[in-house]
Amino acid sequence: MDRIEWQSLPSDLCNAVQDELGPIIKVEPISEGRRSALATVAHLKGGPVFLKGAPLANERAAAQLDREAAVNPHVLPATPKLLCNLTASGWRLLGFEYVQGRRADYTPGSRDVNAVLEVLATLENRQLPANVDVMWFEGRWSDYATVPQHLTQIAGTALLHTDLNPGNVMITGTGARLVDWGMASRGASLVNPADLVVNLIACGHAPTEAEAIVADLDTWKNADPAVLDYYARLLATTWLEAFWTPTHPWA
């Protein structure tokens, strides 16, 4: 997504942000975060705030921000607190507590992996109130499953992050924080540890090592091995299709 600088935003939107948070002393654009047209740190008298936003015309990006705002109070303190929640001047904009830290390192031997396990353990079998609007995980795969009826295996009501790549984990002085909940879903509880396993393998762990790392999570211990195998095949098939299809939404 093309980035837009703070200075190029509608003045009414900038004023609305400052009405919520106070006068902005300076802004500092950041390069991370491919899903947001705006990603910047606003420096205020009370400290920095991370701002992210997208035009309402980009319905997919705006919907992700809606989900992130809706989920936020239910996943604290595993994620930074939402401080500003605005829709104005054709934009959707959120402001979060600024987290002083760095992106996680998932490579073999990194201590960050234990911090990620600790924060995932706090979210095991976390349920959202019925009125919180997020996606149903199995529905996201309906275009990729060879037998759609089999998708019921990954259905459920557990809260899922669904994008546990190391760029979405901040390591702070007090542990790991999960950011970017824009793809939050309800589904089978095994998905969170399974997604971590996939990301660990992508970062250099052998499959058996990655599975051993998550072995103490209840959501992994209680998972049906056949369902884990099904989900692994579904992931592999989908990403292979994305690799060979430049127009694929996940490519």
C-alpha positions in Angstrom: 0.0 0.0 0.0 1.3 3.4 -0.9 2.3 5.5 2.1 0.9 9.0 2.8 2.7 11.4 5.0 1.1 13.2 8.0 1.4 16.6 6.2 -0.6 15.3 3.3 -3.6 14.2 5.4 -6.8 16.3 5.4 -6.5 19.2 7.9 -9.8 18.2 9.5 -8.4 14.8 10.3 -5.2 16.1 11.7 -7.3 18.5 13.9 -9.5 15.7 15.1 -6.5 13.7 16.1 -5.1 16.6 18.1 -8.5 17.2 19.7 -8.3 13.6 21.0 -4.7 13.4 22.0 -3.5 17.0 22.4 -1.1 19.1 20.3 1.4 17.2 18.2 4.9 18.5 18.5 6.4 16.5 15.6 5.8 13.4 13.6 8.2 10.6 12.7 7.2 8.3 9.8 8.1 4.7 10.2 8.8 2.1 7.4 7.2 -1.0 9.0 3.6 -2.0 8.4 2.6 -2.8 4.8 -1.2 -2.7 5.4 -1.5 1.0 6.4 -1.3 4.0 4.2 -0.4 6.0 7.3 2.2 4.7 9.8 3.8 7.3 12.0 4.8 8.2 15.5 3.3 11.4 16.8 5.3 13.1 19.6 3.1 14.9 22.1 3.8 16.6 25.4 2.6 13.4 27.3 4.8 11.1 25.2 4.7 9.4 21.8 1.7 7.7 20.2 1.7 5.4 17.2 -0.8 6.4 14.5 -1.9 4.2 11.7 -4.7 4.8 9.2 -6.2 4.1 5.8 -8.6 5.9 3.4 -12.2 4.6 3.8 -12.1 4.1 0.0 -9.7 1.2 0.7 -12.5 -1.0 2.2 -10.2 -3.9 3.1 -7.7 -1.8 5.0 -10.4 0.2 6.7 -12.1 -3.1 7.8 -8.9 -4.3 9.3 -8.6 -1.2 11.4 -12.2 -1.7 12.5 -11.3 -5.2 13.7 -8.2 -4.0 15.4 -10.1 -1.4 17.3 -12.9 -3.8 18.3 -10.5 -6.5 19.6 -8.1 -4.2 21.5 -9.8 -3.9 24.9 -10.1 -7.7 25.0 -6.5 -8.6 24.4 -4.8 -6.1 26.8 -2.1 -6.2 28.0 -0.8 -8.5 25.3 -1.1 -5.6 22.8 -0.6 -1.8 23.1 -3.6 0.1 24.3 -5.8 1.9 21.9 -5.8 5.7 22.7 -7.5 7.2 19.6 -10.3 5.8 17.4 -11.4 8.1 14.6 -13.3 8.1 11.4 -13.1 11.5 9.7 -12.5 13.3 6.4 -12.7 10.0 4.5 -10.2 8.3 6.7 -10.1 5.5 9.4 -7.4 6.3 11.9 -6.2 4.6 15.2 -3.7 5.8 17.8 -2.0 3.3 20.1 0.3 3.4 23.1 3.8 3.6 21.8 5.8 0.6 22.6 9.5 1.0 23.1 11.1 -2.1 21.8 12.2 -4.0 18.7 10.8 -6.6 16.3 11.1 -10.2 17.5 13.8 -12.5 16.4 12.5 -16.1 15.7 15.8 -17.6 14.6 17.2 -20.7 16.4 18.7 -19.8 19.8 16.9 -16.5 20.2 15.5 -15.8 23.6 12.6 -13.9 22.0 10.8 -17.2 21.2 10.2 -17.8 24.9 8.7 -14.3 25.3 6.3 -15.1 22.4 5.3 -18.3 24.0 4.5 -16.5 27.3 2.2 -14.0 25.6 0.5 -16.7 23.6 -0.2 -18.6 26.8 -2.1 -15.7 28.2 -4.4 -15.7 25.2 -5.1 -19.5 25.1 -8.8 -20.1 24.5 -9.5 -16.4 24.9 -13.1 -15.7 23.8 -14.5 -12.5 22.4 -17.9 -11.1 23.4 -20.5 -12.1 20.7 -20.9 -8.4 19.6 -17.3 -8.0 18.6 -17.2 -8.3 14.9 -14.2 -10.3 13.6 -13.9 -12.9 10.8 -14.7 -16.6 11.1 -11.4 -18.3 10.3 -12.8 -21.1 8.2 -14.6 -18.6 6.0 -11.3 -17.1 5.0 -10.2 -20.3 3.4 -13.3 -21.1 1.4 -11.7 -20.2 -2.0 -8.7 -22.5 -1.3 -10.1 -25.7 0.2 -10.5 -28.6 -2.2 -13.3 -29.9 -0.1 -15.0 -26.9 1.6 -16.9 -29.1 4.1 -13.5 -30.1 5.6 -13.1 -26.5 6.8 -15.2 -27.2 9.8 -12.1 -28.8 11.3 -10.6 -25.3 11.8 -13.8 -23.7 12.9 -14.2 -22.6 16.5 -14.7 -19.6 18.8 -11.2 -19.0 20.1 -9.6 -15.6 19.4 -6.9 -16.0 16.8 -4.3 -13.4 15.7 -3.6 -15.2 12.4 -0.4 -13.3 11.5 2.3 -14.2 14.0 5.2 -13.3 11.8 8.1 -11.8 13.8 7.3 -8.3 12.4 4.1 -8.4 14.4 5.7 -9.1 17.7 7.4 -6.3 19.7 10.0 -7.3 22.3 10.0 -4.9 25.2 11.7 -4.7 28.6 8.7 -6.5 30.1 8.1 -9.2 27.5 6.4 -9.6 24.1 3.5 -7.6 22.8 1.5 -8.7 19.7 0.6 -5.9 17.3 -1.5 -5.6 14.1 -4.7 -7.5 15.0 -6.3 -6.5 11.7 -6.8 -10.1 10.6 -8.2 -11.2 14.0 -10.6 -14.1 13.7 -12.6 -16.7 15.6 -11.6 -20.3 15.0 -10.0 -23.5 16.3 -7.7 -22.8 19.2 -4.9 -24.8 17.6 -4.4 -22.2 14.9 -2.3 -19.8 17.1 0.4 -22.3 18.0 0.3 -23.9 14.5 0.9 -20.4 12.9 3.8 -19.9 15.2 5.3 -23.3 14.2 5.1 -22.2 10.5 6.8 -18.9 11.2 9.5 -20.6 13.3 10.2 -23.0 10.4 10.4 -20.0 8.0 13.0 -18.5 10.3 15.3 -21.5 10.3 14.0 -24.0 12.8 13.6 -27.7 11.7 9.9 -28.8 11.8 10.5 -31.1 14.8 12.3 -28.3 16.7 9.4 -25.9 16.0 6.8 -28.3 17.2 8.8 -29.0 20.3 9.0 -25.3 21.1 5.1 -25.0 21.3 4.7 -28.4 22.9 3.8 -27.0 26.4 1.0 -24.8 25.1 -2.4 -26.4 26.0 -3.8 -25.4 22.6 -1.1 -27.5 21.0 -1.2 -30.4 23.4 -5.0 -30.7 23.0 -5.0 -30.4 19.2 -6.0 -33.3 17.0 -2.9 -34.3 15.0 -5.2 -35.0 12.0 -6.5 -31.5 12.1 -3.0 -30.1 12.4 -2.0 -32.1 9.3 -5.1 -30.8 7.5 -4.3 -27.2 8.3 -0.6 -27.6 7.3 -1.7 -29.0 3.9 -4.2 -26.1 3.5 -1.5 -23.5 4.2 1.0 -25.2 1.9 -1.5 -25.4 -1.0 -2.6 -21.8 -0.6 0.9 -20.3 -0.4 2.1 -22.5 -3.4 -0.8 -21.1 -5.4 0.1 -17.5 -4.3 3.7 -18.1 -5.3 2.7 -19.0 -8.9 -0.1 -16.4 -9.2 1.2 -12.8 -9.0 -2.4 -11.5 -8.8 -3.2 -13.7 -5.8 -4.3 -11.5 -2.8 -1.6 -13.2 -0.6 1.2 -12.9 -3.2 
